[in-house]
Amino acid sequence: MTKVRALVLERQHELALRDIDLPLETGPGEVKIKIHTVGVCGSDVHYYTHGKIGPFIVNAPMVLGHEAAGTVVEVGAGVTHLKVGDRVCMEPGIPDPNSKASRLGLYNIDPAVTFWATPPIHGVLTPEVVHPANYTFKLPDNVSFAEGAMVEPFAVGMQAASKAKIVPGDTAVVLGAGPIGTMVAIAALAGGCARAIVADLAQPKLDISAQYQGVIPVNIREKSLSEEVGRLTDGWGADVVFECSGSPKAWETIMALPRPGGVIVAVGLPVNPIGFDVSTASTKEIRIETVFRYAHQYERSIALLGSGRVDLKPLISETFKFEDSIKAFDRAVEARPSDVKLQIVME
């Protein structure tokens, strides 16, 4: 164990920048990474404000942060695809490679997975971390550390787009224009959708989403979403609906949005169980898909960033220094309508 400085969630509502003992010995198949940029994720903020997410409870001090990019500074035995000096981003969830889920290719739903900044696993808001090389991905020269730290949330969007089984020319509806909703829309467009109708209550968030070609913003304070979808699709409905808000109310009317034979992809997580209109889903033969994090999406996400087809830089609202990490989290708690992604730079 090595004593290093980190942003530590001591308990609910209490953050501290202090020294903490973390494992930093680079073993076989691992690399040591000097962290450059870390994104502030909604789950990090939720642990700060609520002390738990579902069954994951903060019972001991925990380092926050799981959206990260940095530079390889040490390479363990057996690692051949990475070298010192490589700029990388890291997939934060590590499964048991021998689990049944992993052997089926569904490693993200392996019950044994360990995930940065999910109790009791420490996160990466600290100068250096050690990580399995197989879950560490080299960044193209034209992709910045800031963009590299966005690969993690973008991978959620890529997982949603993949689960939707998009056909080129599809029309998508995205409920929620937060960081994940906007990245789902970007991924859906990259995956072949001709347009993505993005709905939200906050006009500033819609304005940010509307910067992307193919996005049609709908402020649901001012317009009926079902009427807009009907108007834009000549009454047929959307091919794909992505629910990214996590709002239980979204599910009360969601069945009016997809076309017959369409698909709903549940991305947002309601806090409590919700009612579900099985009858309409059945009569329209709506396919329901769900998303939990992602699997096999990092390389695809990085390829899209490197190609220039996807630009996530407009989603970065503000960058904070490591010493101002607590300010960054308090800013995230404010949930300003104009904020999409806040980031922390370690150097």
C-alpha positions in Angstrom: 0.0 0.0 0.0 1.2 3.5 -0.8 -0.1 6.7 0.9 -1.3 9.1 -1.8 -3.5 12.2 -2.0 -7.0 11.6 -3.2 -10.6 12.9 -3.2 -12.2 10.8 -0.5 -15.9 10.5 0.3 -15.7 10.1 4.0 -19.4 9.6 4.4 -22.6 11.0 3.0 -22.3 14.8 2.5 -18.6 14.8 3.5 -15.7 15.1 1.0 -12.0 15.5 1.8 -8.8 16.0 -0.1 -6.4 13.9 2.0 -3.8 11.2 2.0 -5.1 7.6 1.9 -3.4 4.2 1.5 -4.0 2.7 -2.0 -2.5 -0.3 -3.7 0.0 0.9 -6.4 2.2 -2.1 -7.1 2.1 -3.1 -10.7 1.6 -6.8 -11.1 1.6 -9.1 -14.1 -0.9 -8.1 -16.8 -1.3 -4.6 -15.2 -0.2 -1.1 -16.0 0.3 1.9 -13.8 -1.3 5.1 -15.2 -0.7 8.7 -14.3 -4.2 10.2 -14.2 -4.7 13.4 -16.2 -8.5 14.0 -16.5 -11.4 12.6 -14.5 -15.1 13.3 -15.3 -17.6 13.9 -12.5 -20.4 11.3 -13.0 -23.9 11.4 -11.7 -23.2 8.2 -9.7 -20.3 9.9 -7.9 -22.5 12.8 -7.0 -25.3 10.5 -5.9 -22.9 8.7 -3.5 -21.9 12.1 -2.2 -25.5 13.3 -1.6 -27.2 10.0 -0.7 -24.4 7.8 0.6 -25.7 4.8 -1.5 -27.1 3.7 -4.8 -29.4 0.7 -4.4 -27.5 -2.1 -2.6 -24.2 -0.2 -2.9 -23.7 1.6 0.4 -20.7 3.8 1.4 -19.8 2.2 4.7 -16.2 3.3 4.7 -14.2 6.1 3.2 -14.0 5.7 -0.6 -12.1 7.5 -3.4 -14.4 8.8 -6.0 -14.1 9.0 -9.8 -14.3 6.4 -12.6 -14.3 8.4 -15.9 -10.6 8.8 -16.6 -7.7 9.2 -19.0 -4.0 9.4 -18.4 -0.6 8.2 -19.4 1.0 4.8 -18.9 4.1 5.1 -16.6 4.8 1.5 -15.8 4.1 -1.8 -17.5 3.7 -5.1 -15.8 5.0 -8.5 -16.9 3.3 -10.0 -19.9 1.8 -6.7 -21.2 2.7 -6.3 -24.9 0.1 -4.0 -26.4 0.9 -1.0 -24.2 4.1 0.8 -23.4 5.3 3.6 -21.1 4.2 7.0 -22.6 1.0 5.7 -24.2 -2.0 7.9 -23.7 -4.9 5.8 -22.5 -8.4 5.6 -21.1 -9.6 2.9 -18.8 -12.7 0.8 -18.6 -13.6 0.9 -14.9 -15.4 -2.4 -14.5 -13.4 -5.6 -14.0 -15.3 -8.9 -14.2 -14.3 -12.4 -13.2 -13.1 -13.7 -16.6 -14.2 -17.2 -15.7 -17.7 -16.3 -14.6 -20.7 -17.6 -16.6 -21.6 -14.0 -17.6 -18.1 -13.3 -18.9 -18.0 -16.6 -20.8 -21.2 -15.6 -22.5 -19.7 -12.2 -23.5 -21.9 -10.4 -21.0 -19.2 -9.4 -18.6 -20.9 -6.1 -17.6 -23.6 -8.1 -15.7 -21.1 -10.5 -14.0 -22.2 -10.3 -10.3 -18.6 -10.4 -9.3 -17.6 -7.3 -11.3 -15.6 -4.7 -9.4 -16.1 -1.1 -10.6 -14.2 2.0 -9.7 -15.9 4.2 -7.1 -18.6 1.6 -6.4 -18.4 0.5 -2.7 -16.1 -0.9 -1.5 -13.8 -0.3 -4.6 -11.8 3.0 -4.6 -12.0 5.3 -7.7 -9.4 7.2 -9.5 -9.4 10.8 -8.3 -5.8 10.4 -7.2 -2.5 11.0 -9.1 -1.8 7.3 -10.1 -3.7 4.1 -10.4 -2.9 0.5 -11.3 -5.3 -1.2 -13.7 -5.5 -4.4 -15.8 -3.9 -3.8 -19.2 -6.8 -5.7 -21.0 -9.2 -3.0 -19.8 -6.8 -0.1 -20.7 -7.2 1.4 -24.2 -4.7 3.5 -26.2 -6.0 6.9 -27.4 -5.4 8.1 -31.0 -3.1 11.1 -31.2 -6.0 13.4 -32.2 -8.1 12.5 -29.1 -7.4 14.6 -26.1 -7.4 13.5 -22.5 -10.6 15.3 -21.9 -12.3 13.4 -24.7 -10.7 10.2 -23.4 -12.3 10.7 -20.1 -15.7 11.0 -21.9 -15.3 7.5 -23.4 -16.8 5.9 -20.3 -20.2 7.7 -20.4 -20.2 7.6 -24.2 -19.8 3.8 -24.0 -23.2 3.8 -22.2 -24.7 5.5 -25.3 -23.0 3.0 -27.5 -24.4 0.1 -25.5 -27.9 1.6 -25.8 -27.6 2.1 -29.6 -26.3 -1.5 -30.0 -29.1 -2.9 -27.9 -31.6 -1.0 -30.1 -30.5 -2.8 -33.2 -30.7 0.4 -35.2 -31.4 0.2 -39.0 -30.0 3.0 -41.1 -32.5 5.8 -41.5 -34.4 5.1 -38.2 -36.0 7.8 -36.2 -35.1 7.8 -32.5 -36.6 9.6 -29.6 -34.4 10.3 -26.5 -36.1 11.1 -23.2 -33.7 13.3 -21.2 -31.0 15.7 -22.5 -28.5 15.2 -19.6 -25.0 13.8 -20.3 -26.2 10.2 -20.9 -29.2 11.2 -23.0 -27.2 13.5 -25.2 -24.5 10.8 -25.7 -27.2 8.3 -26.4 -28.5 10.6 -29.2 -25.0 11.0 -30.6 -24.4 7.3 -30.5 -27.8 6.6 -32.2 -27.0 9.1 -35.0 -23.5 7.5 -35.4 -25.2 4.1 -35.5 -27.4 5.0 -38.4 -30.4 7.0 -37.1 -31.4 9.8 -39.5 -32.6 11.9 -36.7 -32.9 11.9 -32.9 -35.8 13.7 -31.3 -34.5 14.8 -27.9 -37.0 15.7 -25.2 -36.3 17.5 -21.9 -37.7 20.2 -19.6 -34.5 22.3 -19.5 -34.0 24.4 -22.6 -30.2 25.0 -21.9 -29.6 21.2 -22.1 -31.7 21.0 -25.3 -29.7 23.9 -26.8 -26.5 21.9 -26.2 -28.0 18.7 -27.8 -29.2 20.7 -30.7 -25.7 21.6 -31.7 -25.4 18.1 -33.2 -26.7 17.6 -36.7 -29.7 15.3 -36.7 -30.9 16.3 -33.3 -34.5 17.8 -33.1 -35.0 19.3 -29.6 -38.4 19.3 -28.0 -39.1 21.2 -24.8 -41.9 19.2 -23.1 -42.8 22.2 -21.0 -44.0 23.8 -24.2 -45.0 21.0 -26.5 -46.6 17.6 -26.4 -43.9 15.1 -27.2 -46.3 12.5 -28.5 -47.9 15.1 -30.8 -44.4 16.2 -32.0 -43.4 12.6 -32.7 -46.7 12.0 -34.5 -46.2 15.1 -36.6 -42.6 14.2 -37.5 -43.4 10.6 -38.4 -46.8 11.2 -40.1 -48.5 9.4 -37.2 -46.5 6.2 -37.4 -44.2 6.7 -34.4 -40.5 6.4 -33.7 -38.5 3.3 -34.6 -36.5 3.5 -31.3 -37.2 5.2 -28.0 -34.4 5.6 -25.5 -35.6 6.4 -21.9 -32.7 8.2 -20.3 -34.3 10.4 -17.7 -35.0 7.8 -15.1 -38.3 9.6 -14.4 -41.2 7.3 -13.4 -43.5 9.8 -15.2 -41.8 9.0 -18.5 -43.1 5.5 -18.4 -46.7 6.7 -18.0 -47.0 7.8 -21.6 -44.0 6.2 -23.3 -46.0 3.6 -25.2 -47.5 6.3 -27.4 -44.0 7.1 -28.8 -42.8 3.9 -30.6 -44.2 2.7 -33.9 -45.8 -0.8 -34.0 -43.0 -3.3 -33.8 -40.6 -0.5 -32.4 -38.2 -0.8 -29.5 -37.9 0.9 -26.1 -34.4 0.9 -24.6 -34.4 1.6 -20.8 -31.2 3.5 -20.0 -32.3 5.7 -17.0 -32.8 4.0 -13.7 -35.9 5.0 -11.7 -35.3 5.0 -7.9 -38.4 2.9 -7.3 -40.4 0.2 -9.3 -42.7 1.7 -11.9 -45.9 0.8 -13.5 -45.7 -0.7 -17.0 -48.4 -0.7 -19.7 -48.1 -4.3 -20.8 -51.3 -4.3 -22.8 -50.2 -1.5 -25.2 -46.7 -3.0 -25.4 -48.3 -6.3 -26.4 -50.7 -5.0 -28.9 -48.0 -3.0 -30.6 -45.4 -5.8 -30.2 -43.0 -3.3 -28.7 -39.6 -4.8 -27.9 -38.1 -3.8 -24.6 -34.3 -3.7 -24.1 -32.3 -2.7 -21.0 -28.8 -1.3 -20.5 -26.5 -1.8 -17.5 -23.2 0.0 -18.2 -21.7 -1.5 -21.3 -19.7 -4.4 -22.8 -17.3 -4.4 -25.7 -17.9 -0.7 -26.4 -14.6 1.0 -25.6 -12.8 0.3 -28.8 -15.8 1.2 -30.9 -16.2 4.5 -29.0 -12.6 5.4 -29.3 -12.7 4.6 -33.1 -15.6 7.0 -33.6 -13.8 9.7 -31.7 -10.5 9.1 -33.6 -12.3 9.2 -36.9 -13.8 12.7 -36.2 -17.3 11.4 -36.7 -18.1 12.0 -33.1 -17.1 15.2 -31.2 -17.8 15.2 -27.5 -15.9 18.4 -26.6 -19.1 20.6 -26.7 -20.4 18.6 -23.8 -17.6 19.6 -21.4 -19.1 22.5 -19.4 -16.1 23.4 -17.1 -12.8 22.0 -16.0 -11.5 22.2 -12.4 -8.1 21.7 -10.9 -7.6 18.7 -8.6 -7.2 21.0 -5.6 -10.7 22.3 -6.4 -12.3 18.9 -6.6 -14.7 19.6 -3.8 -15.9 22.7 -5.6 -16.4 20.6 -8.7 -18.7 18.2 -6.8 -20.6 21.0 -5.1 -21.1 22.5 -8.5 -22.4 19.2 -9.8 -24.8 19.0 -6.9 -26.3 22.3 -8.1 -27.4 20.5 -11.3 -27.3 23.7 -13.3 -29.4 23.3 -16.5 -26.4 24.6 -18.6 -24.0 22.0 -17.2 -23.5 18.7 -19.1 -20.1 17.3 -18.1 -17.7 18.7 -15.4 -14.2 17.4 -15.4 -11.2 17.5 -13.0 -7.6 17.8 -14.3 -5.0 16.2 -12.0 -2.0 18.0 -13.4 
